[in-house]
Amino acid sequence: MNQFTNKELKMIIDHCDRIEEEYGSIRSKSERLLSFQIAQKANNILGDESVDLEHMKINLEELLN
């Protein structure tokens, strides 16, 4: 059973995205990838209500390739 509501999961994703946007350039590669993995996992749990992570993917493009 999911311990988070869909609203909470969306807030987690938004928080990960904002951290990447504001602090990505000064964070380590592993910290940046971990935030993205957290956002992906939360998004997977959302299922039909998942959100677009394209903005995060663009910011992390050099790390994901």
C-alpha positions, 0 to 999 in steps of 0.5 A: 500500500502506498504511504503517500497521497498522489498530491504528496508524490507530485510535491516530491517530484516538484521538489526534486525538480526545483532542487535540480533547477536551483542547485544542480550546478553545485551538486555532485553527479550522484546527488543529482542522479539520486534526485532524478531517481526519486522523482522517477520512482514517485512518478511510476507510483502515480501511474495514470496521474504521472507527470512529465519529467522532461524538464529534469531530463533536459537539465540532466542530459549530460549525466543520463547519456 
